[in-house]
Every structure is written in C-alpha cells, then in structure tokens.
C-alpha cells in the first residue's frame, strides 16, 4: 500500500503537506534556539526537550500518513 502526498493551497500556490510540516518544524526549532540564546546555559534542558518534541512530531506525521 502506498500513500500520496496531497497538495494544499498556501499563498495562492500548491504546497505539499510534507513541506508544510517540515517548515513548521524548522520554525519551531528557530524559536527554541532564540529562547535558548536569550536564557543562556540554563535553557539547555529545554533544548533537549525540543529535540524530543521534534521526534514526536515526526512520529505523529508518519502515523498520519
């Protein structure tokens, strides 16, 4: 059984759902890095938690597919 990536409409252009999920993941990562930079070394635990959230997001995306 195979699954197709369905295109969705974004800003008047067709974009694949997988691309949107990746863009959202990257934006979340950038925000986490910004917060970590502002808070300093004490935020390293949050960085590790963020990596775990990335894994959960990927797992949920694979389950949705």
mmCIF file of the N, C-alpha and C atoms, coordinates in Angstrom:
data_MODEL
# 
_entry.id   MODEL 
# 
loop_
_atom_site.group_PDB 
_atom_site.id 
_atom_site.type_symbol 
_atom_site.label_atom_id 
_atom_site.label_alt_id 
_atom_site.label_comp_id 
_atom_site.label_asym_id 
_atom_site.label_entity_id 
_atom_site.label_seq_id 
_atom_site.pdbx_PDB_ins_code 
_atom_site.Cartn_x 
_atom_site.Cartn_y 
_atom_site.Cartn_z 
_atom_site.occupancy 
_atom_site.B_iso_or_equiv 
_atom_site.pdbx_formal_charge 
_atom_site.auth_seq_id 
_atom_site.auth_comp_id 
_atom_site.auth_asym_id 
_atom_site.auth_atom_id 
_atom_site.pdbx_PDB_model_num 
ATOM 1   N N  . UNK A 1 1  ? 0.849  -1.160 0.000  1.00 0.00 ? 1  UNK A N  1 
ATOM 2   C CA . UNK A 1 1  ? 0.000  0.000  0.000  1.00 0.00 ? 1  UNK A CA 1 
ATOM 3   C C  . UNK A 1 1  ? 0.905  1.236  0.000  1.00 0.00 ? 1  UNK A C  1 
ATOM 4   N N  . UNK A 1 2  ? 0.589  2.202  -0.827 1.00 0.00 ? 2  UNK A N  1 
ATOM 5   C CA . UNK A 1 2  ? 1.384  3.428  -0.854 1.00 0.00 ? 2  UNK A CA 1 
ATOM 6   C C  . UNK A 1 2  ? 0.474  4.629  -0.625 1.00 0.00 ? 2  UNK A C  1 
ATOM 7   N N  . UNK A 1 3  ? 1.063  5.667  -0.092 1.00 0.00 ? 3  UNK A N  1 
ATOM 8   C CA . UNK A 1 3  ? 0.330  6.891  0.187  1.00 0.00 ? 3  UNK A CA 1 
ATOM 9   C C  . UNK A 1 3  ? 0.891  8.015  -0.665 1.00 0.00 ? 3  UNK A C  1 
ATOM 10  N N  . UNK A 1 4  ? 0.038  8.897  -1.104 1.00 0.00 ? 4  UNK A N  1 
ATOM 11  C CA . UNK A 1 4  ? 0.470  10.056 -1.867 1.00 0.00 ? 4  UNK A CA 1 
ATOM 12  C C  . UNK A 1 4  ? 0.435  11.284 -0.973 1.00 0.00 ? 4  UNK A C  1 
ATOM 13  N N  . UNK A 1 5  ? 1.382  12.188 -1.206 1.00 0.00 ? 5  UNK A N  1 
ATOM 14  C CA . UNK A 1 5  ? 1.359  13.459 -0.503 1.00 0.00 ? 5  UNK A CA 1 
ATOM 15  C C  . UNK A 1 5  ? 0.365  14.358 -1.211 1.00 0.00 ? 5  UNK A C  1 
ATOM 16  N N  . UNK A 1 6  ? -0.625 14.828 -0.479 1.00 0.00 ? 6  UNK A N  1 
ATOM 17  C CA . UNK A 1 6  ? -1.653 15.664 -1.080 1.00 0.00 ? 6  UNK A CA 1 
ATOM 18  C C  . UNK A 1 6  ? -1.216 17.121 -1.085 1.00 0.00 ? 6  UNK A C  1 
ATOM 19  N N  . UNK A 1 7  ? -1.366 17.809 -2.201 1.00 0.00 ? 7  UNK A N  1 
ATOM 20  C CA . UNK A 1 7  ? -1.017 19.233 -2.222 1.00 0.00 ? 7  UNK A CA 1 
ATOM 21  C C  . UNK A 1 7  ? -2.089 20.057 -1.515 1.00 0.00 ? 7  UNK A C  1 
ATOM 22  N N  . UNK A 1 8  ? -1.669 21.134 -0.878 1.00 0.00 ? 8  UNK A N  1 
ATOM 23  C CA . UNK A 1 8  ? -2.606 22.059 -0.235 1.00 0.00 ? 8  UNK A CA 1 
ATOM 24  C C  . UNK A 1 8  ? -2.319 23.465 -0.725 1.00 0.00 ? 8  UNK A C  1 
ATOM 25  N N  . UNK A 1 9  ? -3.282 24.328 -0.566 1.00 0.00 ? 9  UNK A N  1 
ATOM 26  C CA . UNK A 1 9  ? -3.155 25.705 -1.048 1.00 0.00 ? 9  UNK A CA 1 
ATOM 27  C C  . UNK A 1 9  ? -2.527 26.575 0.035  1.00 0.00 ? 9  UNK A C  1 
ATOM 28  N N  . UNK A 1 10 ? -1.475 27.297 -0.316 1.00 0.00 ? 10 UNK A N  1 
ATOM 29  C CA . UNK A 1 10 ? -0.848 28.228 0.622  1.00 0.00 ? 10 UNK A CA 1 
ATOM 30  C C  . UNK A 1 10 ? -0.361 29.431 -0.170 1.00 0.00 ? 10 UNK A C  1 
ATOM 31  N N  . UNK A 1 11 ? -0.864 30.598 0.168  1.00 0.00 ? 11 UNK A N  1 
ATOM 32  C CA . UNK A 1 11 ? -0.470 31.835 -0.510 1.00 0.00 ? 11 UNK A CA 1 
ATOM 33  C C  . UNK A 1 11 ? -0.658 31.746 -2.026 1.00 0.00 ? 11 UNK A C  1 
ATOM 34  N N  . UNK A 1 12 ? -1.713 31.097 -2.450 1.00 0.00 ? 12 UNK A N  1 
ATOM 35  C CA . UNK A 1 12 ? -2.008 31.013 -3.873 1.00 0.00 ? 12 UNK A CA 1 
ATOM 36  C C  . UNK A 1 12 ? -1.192 29.985 -4.628 1.00 0.00 ? 12 UNK A C  1 
ATOM 37  N N  . UNK A 1 13 ? -0.344 29.224 -3.922 1.00 0.00 ? 13 UNK A N  1 
ATOM 38  C CA . UNK A 1 13 ? 0.480  28.215 -4.583 1.00 0.00 ? 13 UNK A CA 1 
ATOM 39  C C  . UNK A 1 13 ? 0.189  26.848 -3.971 1.00 0.00 ? 13 UNK A C  1 
ATOM 40  N N  . UNK A 1 14 ? 0.364  25.811 -4.774 1.00 0.00 ? 14 UNK A N  1 
ATOM 41  C CA . UNK A 1 14 ? 0.201  24.462 -4.250 1.00 0.00 ? 14 UNK A CA 1 
ATOM 42  C C  . UNK A 1 14 ? 1.465  24.068 -3.502 1.00 0.00 ? 14 UNK A C  1 
ATOM 43  N N  . UNK A 1 15 ? 1.287  23.543 -2.302 1.00 0.00 ? 15 UNK A N  1 
ATOM 44  C CA . UNK A 1 15 ? 2.408  23.122 -1.479 1.00 0.00 ? 15 UNK A CA 1 
ATOM 45  C C  . UNK A 1 15 ? 2.081  21.743 -0.920 1.00 0.00 ? 15 UNK A C  1 
ATOM 46  N N  . UNK A 1 16 ? 3.073  20.877 -0.884 1.00 0.00 ? 16 UNK A N  1 
ATOM 47  C CA . UNK A 1 16 ? 2.846  19.548 -0.338 1.00 0.00 ? 16 UNK A CA 1 
ATOM 48  C C  . UNK A 1 16 ? 2.775  19.613 1.186  1.00 0.00 ? 16 UNK A C  1 
ATOM 49  N N  . UNK A 1 17 ? 1.925  18.793 1.759  1.00 0.00 ? 17 UNK A N  1 
ATOM 50  C CA . UNK A 1 17 ? 1.735  18.753 3.203  1.00 0.00 ? 17 UNK A CA 1 
ATOM 51  C C  . UNK A 1 17 ? 3.065  18.473 3.906  1.00 0.00 ? 17 UNK A C  1 
ATOM 52  N N  . UNK A 1 18 ? 3.853  17.581 3.344  1.00 0.00 ? 18 UNK A N  1 
ATOM 53  C CA . UNK A 1 18 ? 5.144  17.236 3.941  1.00 0.00 ? 18 UNK A CA 1 
ATOM 54  C C  . UNK A 1 18 ? 6.042  18.471 4.041  1.00 0.00 ? 18 UNK A C  1 
ATOM 55  N N  . UNK A 1 19 ? 6.028  19.325 3.019  1.00 0.00 ? 19 UNK A N  1 
ATOM 56  C CA . UNK A 1 19 ? 6.822  20.558 3.041  1.00 0.00 ? 19 UNK A CA 1 
ATOM 57  C C  . UNK A 1 19 ? 6.335  21.502 4.128  1.00 0.00 ? 19 UNK A C  1 
ATOM 58  N N  . UNK A 1 20 ? 5.025  21.579 4.322  1.00 0.00 ? 20 UNK A N  1 
ATOM 59  C CA . UNK A 1 20 ? 4.470  22.442 5.362  1.00 0.00 ? 20 UNK A CA 1 
ATOM 60  C C  . UNK A 1 20 ? 4.861  21.955 6.756  1.00 0.00 ? 20 UNK A C  1 
ATOM 61  N N  . UNK A 1 21 ? 4.837  20.648 6.954  1.00 0.00 ? 21 UNK A N  1 
ATOM 62  C CA . UNK A 1 21 ? 5.219  20.083 8.248  1.00 0.00 ? 21 UNK A CA 1 
ATOM 63  C C  . UNK A 1 21 ? 6.690  20.368 8.522  1.00 0.00 ? 21 UNK A C  1 
ATOM 64  N N  . UNK A 1 22 ? 7.529  20.218 7.516  1.00 0.00 ? 22 UNK A N  1 
ATOM 65  C CA . UNK A 1 22 ? 8.956  20.495 7.675  1.00 0.00 ? 22 UNK A CA 1 
ATOM 66  C C  . UNK A 1 22 ? 9.191  21.973 7.973  1.00 0.00 ? 22 UNK A C  1 
ATOM 67  N N  . UNK A 1 23 ? 8.485  22.854 7.295  1.00 0.00 ? 23 UNK A N  1 
ATOM 68  C CA . UNK A 1 23 ? 8.624  24.293 7.540  1.00 0.00 ? 23 UNK A CA 1 
ATOM 69  C C  . UNK A 1 23 ? 8.200  24.634 8.967  1.00 0.00 ? 23 UNK A C  1 
ATOM 70  N N  . UNK A 1 24 ? 7.132  24.018 9.446  1.00 0.00 ? 24 UNK A N  1 
ATOM 71  C CA . UNK A 1 24 ? 6.670  24.257 10.812 1.00 0.00 ? 24 UNK A CA 1 
ATOM 72  C C  . UNK A 1 24 ? 7.687  23.751 11.826 1.00 0.00 ? 24 UNK A C  1 
ATOM 73  N N  . UNK A 1 25 ? 8.273  22.597 11.556 1.00 0.00 ? 25 UNK A N  1 
ATOM 74  C CA . UNK A 1 25 ? 9.291  22.039 12.448 1.00 0.00 ? 25 UNK A CA 1 
ATOM 75  C C  . UNK A 1 25 ? 10.509 22.954 12.517 1.00 0.00 ? 25 UNK A C  1 
ATOM 76  N N  . UNK A 1 26 ? 10.938 23.477 11.365 1.00 0.00 ? 26 UNK A N  1 
ATOM 77  C CA . UNK A 1 26 ? 12.089 24.375 11.333 1.00 0.00 ? 26 UNK A CA 1 
ATOM 78  C C  . UNK A 1 26 ? 11.799 25.686 12.064 1.00 0.00 ? 26 UNK A C  1 
ATOM 79  N N  . UNK A 1 27 ? 10.598 26.210 11.905 1.00 0.00 ? 27 UNK A N  1 
ATOM 80  C CA . UNK A 1 27 ? 10.218 27.436 12.611 1.00 0.00 ? 27 UNK A CA 1 
ATOM 81  C C  . UNK A 1 27 ? 10.217 27.207 14.124 1.00 0.00 ? 27 UNK A C  1 
ATOM 82  N N  . UNK A 1 28 ? 9.716  26.072 14.565 1.00 0.00 ? 28 UNK A N  1 
ATOM 83  C CA . UNK A 1 28 ? 9.734  25.744 15.991 1.00 0.00 ? 28 UNK A CA 1 
ATOM 84  C C  . UNK A 1 28 ? 11.161 25.643 16.503 1.00 0.00 ? 28 UNK A C  1 
ATOM 85  N N  . UNK A 1 29 ? 12.025 25.044 15.705 1.00 0.00 ? 29 UNK A N  1 
ATOM 86  C CA . UNK A 1 29 ? 13.438 24.916 16.081 1.00 0.00 ? 29 UNK A CA 1 
ATOM 87  C C  . UNK A 1 29 ? 14.092 26.300 16.198 1.00 0.00 ? 29 UNK A C  1 
ATOM 88  N N  . UNK A 1 30 ? 13.809 27.206 15.246 1.00 0.00 ? 30 UNK A N  1 
ATOM 89  C CA . UNK A 1 30 ? 14.380 28.564 15.297 1.00 0.00 ? 30 UNK A CA 1 
ATOM 90  C C  . UNK A 1 30 ? 13.916 29.301 16.552 1.00 0.00 ? 30 UNK A C  1 
ATOM 91  N N  . UNK A 1 31 ? 12.652 29.161 16.889 1.00 0.00 ? 31 UNK A N  1 
ATOM 92  C CA . UNK A 1 31 ? 12.130 29.819 18.094 1.00 0.00 ? 31 UNK A CA 1 
ATOM 93  C C  . UNK A 1 31 ? 12.796 29.269 19.349 1.00 0.00 ? 31 UNK A C  1 
ATOM 94  N N  . UNK A 1 32 ? 12.971 27.965 19.394 1.00 0.00 ? 32 UNK A N  1 
ATOM 95  C CA . UNK A 1 32 ? 13.621 27.344 20.541 1.00 0.00 ? 32 UNK A CA 1 
ATOM 96  C C  . UNK A 1 32 ? 15.067 27.814 20.666 1.00 0.00 ? 32 UNK A C  1 
ATOM 97  N N  . UNK A 1 33 ? 15.780 27.911 19.552 1.00 0.00 ? 33 UNK A N  1 
ATOM 98  C CA . UNK A 1 33 ? 17.161 28.390 19.581 1.00 0.00 ? 33 UNK A CA 1 
ATOM 99  C C  . UNK A 1 33 ? 17.228 29.847 20.038 1.00 0.00 ? 33 UNK A C  1 
ATOM 100 N N  . UNK A 1 34 ? 16.271 30.667 19.620 1.00 0.00 ? 34 UNK A N  1 
ATOM 101 C CA . UNK A 1 34 ? 16.228 32.066 20.044 1.00 0.00 ? 34 UNK A CA 1 
ATOM 102 C C  . UNK A 1 34 ? 16.036 32.159 21.559 1.00 0.00 ? 34 UNK A C  1 
ATOM 103 N N  . UNK A 1 35 ? 15.079 31.394 22.078 1.00 0.00 ? 35 UNK A N  1 
ATOM 104 C CA . UNK A 1 35 ? 14.816 31.402 23.517 1.00 0.00 ? 35 UNK A CA 1 
ATOM 105 C C  . UNK A 1 35 ? 16.032 30.897 24.281 1.00 0.00 ? 35 UNK A C  1 
ATOM 106 N N  . UNK A 1 36 ? 16.664 29.839 23.773 1.00 0.00 ? 36 UNK A N  1 
ATOM 107 C CA . UNK A 1 36 ? 17.855 29.297 24.415 1.00 0.00 ? 36 UNK A CA 1 
ATOM 108 C C  . UNK A 1 36 ? 18.964 30.338 24.463 1.00 0.00 ? 36 UNK A C  1 
ATOM 109 N N  . UNK A 1 37 ? 19.148 31.079 23.376 1.00 0.00 ? 37 UNK A N  1 
ATOM 110 C CA . UNK A 1 37 ? 20.176 32.119 23.337 1.00 0.00 ? 37 UNK A CA 1 
ATOM 111 C C  . UNK A 1 37 ? 19.877 33.220 24.353 1.00 0.00 ? 37 UNK A C  1 
ATOM 112 N N  . UNK A 1 38 ? 18.621 33.569 24.514 1.00 0.00 ? 38 UNK A N  1 
ATOM 113 C CA . UNK A 1 38 ? 18.244 34.622 25.458 1.00 0.00 ? 38 UNK A CA 1 
ATOM 114 C C  . UNK A 1 38 ? 18.392 34.171 26.915 1.00 0.00 ? 38 UNK A C  1 
ATOM 115 N N  . UNK A 1 39 ? 18.083 32.916 27.184 1.00 0.00 ? 39 UNK A N  1 
ATOM 116 C CA . UNK A 1 39 ? 18.119 32.423 28.560 1.00 0.00 ? 39 UNK A CA 1 
ATOM 117 C C  . UNK A 1 39 ? 19.494 31.915 28.977 1.00 0.00 ? 39 UNK A C  1 
ATOM 118 N N  . UNK A 1 40 ? 20.348 31.608 28.017 1.00 0.00 ? 40 UNK A N  1 
ATOM 119 C CA . UNK A 1 40 ? 21.688 31.132 28.328 1.00 0.00 ? 40 UNK A CA 1 
ATOM 120 C C  . UNK A 1 40 ? 21.737 29.641 28.601 1.00 0.00 ? 40 UNK A C  1 
ATOM 121 N N  . UNK A 1 41 ? 22.769 29.238 29.343 1.00 0.00 ? 41 UNK A N  1 
ATOM 122 C CA . UNK A 1 41 ? 23.038 27.823 29.582 1.00 0.00 ? 41 UNK A CA 1 
ATOM 123 C C  . UNK A 1 41 ? 21.913 27.110 30.325 1.00 0.00 ? 41 UNK A C  1 
ATOM 124 N N  . UNK A 1 42 ? 21.153 27.827 31.121 1.00 0.00 ? 42 UNK A N  1 
ATOM 125 C CA . UNK A 1 42 ? 20.087 27.181 31.893 1.00 0.00 ? 42 UNK A CA 1 
ATOM 126 C C  . UNK A 1 42 ? 18.995 26.609 31.004 1.00 0.00 ? 42 UNK A C  1 
ATOM 127 N N  . UNK A 1 43 ? 18.975 26.995 29.742 1.00 0.00 ? 43 UNK A N  1 
ATOM 128 C CA . UNK A 1 43 ? 17.931 26.530 28.827 1.00 0.00 ? 43 UNK A CA 1 
ATOM 129 C C  . UNK A 1 43 ? 18.334 25.281 28.056 1.00 0.00 ? 43 UNK A C  1 
ATOM 130 N N  . UNK A 1 44 ? 19.500 24.708 28.354 1.00 0.00 ? 44 UNK A N  1 
ATOM 131 C CA . UNK A 1 44 ? 19.925 23.513 27.627 1.00 0.00 ? 44 UNK A CA 1 
ATOM 132 C C  . UNK A 1 44 ? 18.959 22.353 27.829 1.00 0.00 ? 44 UNK A C  1 
ATOM 133 N N  . UNK A 1 45 ? 18.342 22.266 28.989 1.00 0.00 ? 45 UNK A N  1 
ATOM 134 C CA . UNK A 1 45 ? 17.344 21.224 29.228 1.00 0.00 ? 45 UNK A CA 1 
ATOM 135 C C  . UNK A 1 45 ? 16.186 21.410 28.258 1.00 0.00 ? 45 UNK A C  1 
ATOM 136 N N  . UNK A 1 46 ? 15.774 22.652 28.036 1.00 0.00 ? 46 UNK A N  1 
ATOM 137 C CA . UNK A 1 46 ? 14.703 22.929 27.084 1.00 0.00 ? 46 UNK A CA 1 
ATOM 138 C C  . UNK A 1 46 ? 15.108 22.514 25.680 1.00 0.00 ? 46 UNK A C  1 
ATOM 139 N N  . UNK A 1 47 ? 16.373 22.678 25.344 1.00 0.00 ? 47 UNK A N  1 
ATOM 140 C CA . UNK A 1 47 ? 16.869 22.267 24.027 1.00 0.00 ? 47 UNK A CA 1 
ATOM 141 C C  . UNK A 1 47 ? 16.702 20.764 23.850 1.00 0.00 ? 47 UNK A C  1 
ATOM 142 N N  . UNK A 1 48 ? 17.056 19.998 24.873 1.00 0.00 ? 48 UNK A N  1 
ATOM 143 C CA . UNK A 1 48 ? 16.914 18.545 24.788 1.00 0.00 ? 48 UNK A CA 1 
ATOM 144 C C  . UNK A 1 48 ? 15.444 18.160 24.690 1.00 0.00 ? 48 UNK A C  1 
ATOM 145 N N  . UNK A 1 49 ? 14.586 18.853 25.437 1.00 0.00 ? 49 UNK A N  1 
ATOM 146 C CA . UNK A 1 49 ? 13.152 18.591 25.338 1.00 0.00 ? 49 UNK A CA 1 
ATOM 147 C C  . UNK A 1 49 ? 12.643 18.902 23.940 1.00 0.00 ? 49 UNK A C  1 
ATOM 148 N N  . UNK A 1 50 ? 13.171 19.958 23.332 1.00 0.00 ? 50 UNK A N  1 
ATOM 149 C CA . UNK A 1 50 ? 12.772 20.324 21.973 1.00 0.00 ? 50 UNK A CA 1 
ATOM 150 C C  . UNK A 1 50 ? 13.102 19.240 20.970 1.00 0.00 ? 50 UNK A C  1 
ATOM 151 N N  . UNK A 1 51 ? 14.264 18.601 21.149 1.00 0.00 ? 51 UNK A N  1 
ATOM 152 C CA . UNK A 1 51 ? 14.626 17.505 20.253 1.00 0.00 ? 51 UNK A CA 1 
ATOM 153 C C  . UNK A 1 51 ? 13.638 16.358 20.399 1.00 0.00 ? 51 UNK A C  1 
ATOM 154 N N  . UNK A 1 52 ? 13.209 16.096 21.632 1.00 0.00 ? 52 UNK A N  1 
ATOM 155 C CA . UNK A 1 52 ? 12.201 15.064 21.852 1.00 0.00 ? 52 UNK A CA 1 
ATOM 156 C C  . UNK A 1 52 ? 10.881 15.420 21.194 1.00 0.00 ? 52 UNK A C  1 
ATOM 157 N N  . UNK A 1 53 ? 10.526 16.708 21.224 1.00 0.00 ? 53 UNK A N  1 
ATOM 158 C CA . UNK A 1 53 ? 9.289  17.150 20.577 1.00 0.00 ? 53 UNK A CA 1 
ATOM 159 C C  . UNK A 1 53 ? 9.383  16.999 19.064 1.00 0.00 ? 53 UNK A C  1 
ATOM 160 N N  . UNK A 1 54 ? 10.580 17.247 18.497 1.00 0.00 ? 54 UNK A N  1 
ATOM 161 C CA . UNK A 1 54 ? 10.773 17.033 17.064 1.00 0.00 ? 54 UNK A CA 1 
ATOM 162 C C  . UNK A 1 54 ? 10.510 15.578 16.701 1.00 0.00 ? 54 UNK A C  1 
ATOM 163 N N  . UNK A 1 55 ? 11.017 14.666 17.542 1.00 0.00 ? 55 UNK A N  1 
ATOM 164 C CA . UNK A 1 55 ? 10.803 13.242 17.296 1.00 0.00 ? 55 UNK A CA 1 
ATOM 165 C C  . UNK A 1 55 ? 9.322  12.893 17.374 1.00 0.00 ? 55 UNK A C  1 
ATOM 166 N N  . UNK A 1 56 ? 8.631  13.441 18.368 1.00 0.00 ? 56 UNK A N  1 
ATOM 167 C CA . UNK A 1 56 ? 7.193  13.181 18.490 1.00 0.00 ? 56 UNK A CA 1 
ATOM 168 C C  . UNK A 1 56 ? 6.426  13.723 17.292 1.00 0.00 ? 56 UNK A C  1 
ATOM 169 N N  . UNK A 1 57 ? 6.811  14.913 16.830 1.00 0.00 ? 57 UNK A N  1 
ATOM 170 C CA . UNK A 1 57 ? 6.156  15.499 15.666 1.00 0.00 ? 57 UNK A CA 1 
ATOM 171 C C  . UNK A 1 57 ? 6.354  14.612 14.448 1.00 0.00 ? 57 UNK A C  1 
ATOM 172 N N  . UNK A 1 58 ? 7.577  14.126 14.249 1.00 0.00 ? 58 UNK A N  1 
ATOM 173 C CA . UNK A 1 58 ? 7.858  13.259 13.107 1.00 0.00 ? 58 UNK A CA 1 
ATOM 174 C C  . UNK A 1 58 ? 7.056  11.968 13.211 1.00 0.00 ? 58 UNK A C  1 
ATOM 175 N N  . UNK A 1 59 ? 7.000  11.391 14.418 1.00 0.00 ? 59 UNK A N  1 
ATOM 176 C CA . UNK A 1 59 ? 6.236  10.162 14.612 1.00 0.00 ? 59 UNK A CA 1 
ATOM 177 C C  . UNK A 1 59 ? 4.758  10.376 14.306 1.00 0.00 ? 59 UNK A C  1 
ATOM 178 N N  . UNK A 1 60 ? 4.194  11.494 14.763 1.00 0.00 ? 60 UNK A N  1 
ATOM 179 C CA . UNK A 1 60 ? 2.778  11.746 14.514 1.00 0.00 ? 60 UNK A CA 1 
ATOM 180 C C  . UNK A 1 60 ? 2.524  11.998 13.037 1.00 0.00 ? 60 UNK A C  1 
ATOM 181 N N  . UNK A 1 61 ? 3.488  12.620 12.348 1.00 0.00 ? 61 UNK A N  1 
ATOM 182 C CA . UNK A 1 61 ? 3.347  12.838 10.908 1.00 0.00 ? 61 UNK A CA 1 
ATOM 183 C C  . UNK A 1 61 ? 3.352  11.504 10.171 1.00 0.00 ? 61 UNK A C  1 
ATOM 184 N N  . UNK A 1 62 ? 4.251  10.601 10.578 1.00 0.00 ? 62 UNK A N  1 
ATOM 185 C CA . UNK A 1 62 ? 4.314  9.288  9.937  1.00 0.00 ? 62 UNK A CA 1 
ATOM 186 C C  . UNK A 1 62 ? 3.039  8.497  10.198 1.00 0.00 ? 62 UNK A C  1 
ATOM 187 N N  . UNK A 1 63 ? 2.486  8.614  11.400 1.00 0.00 ? 63 UNK A N  1 
ATOM 188 C CA . UNK A 1 63 ? 1.231  7.926  11.698 1.00 0.00 ? 63 UNK A CA 1 
ATOM 189 C C  . UNK A 1 63 ? 0.082  8.488  10.866 1.00 0.00 ? 63 UNK A C  1 
ATOM 190 N N  . UNK A 1 64 ? 0.097  9.806  10.654 1.00 0.00 ? 64 UNK A N  1 
ATOM 191 C CA . UNK A 1 64 ? -0.965 10.432 9.863  1.00 0.00 ? 64 UNK A CA 1 
ATOM 192 C C  . UNK A 1 64 ? -0.890 9.992  8.406  1.00 0.00 ? 64 UNK A C  1 
ATOM 193 N N  . UNK A 1 65 ? 0.328  9.723  7.944  1.00 0.00 ? 65 UNK A N  1 
ATOM 194 C CA . UNK A 1 65 ? 0.500  9.296  6.548  1.00 0.00 ? 65 UNK A CA 1 
ATOM 195 C C  . UNK A 1 65 ? -0.016 7.900  6.428  1.00 0.00 ? 65 UNK A C  1 
# 
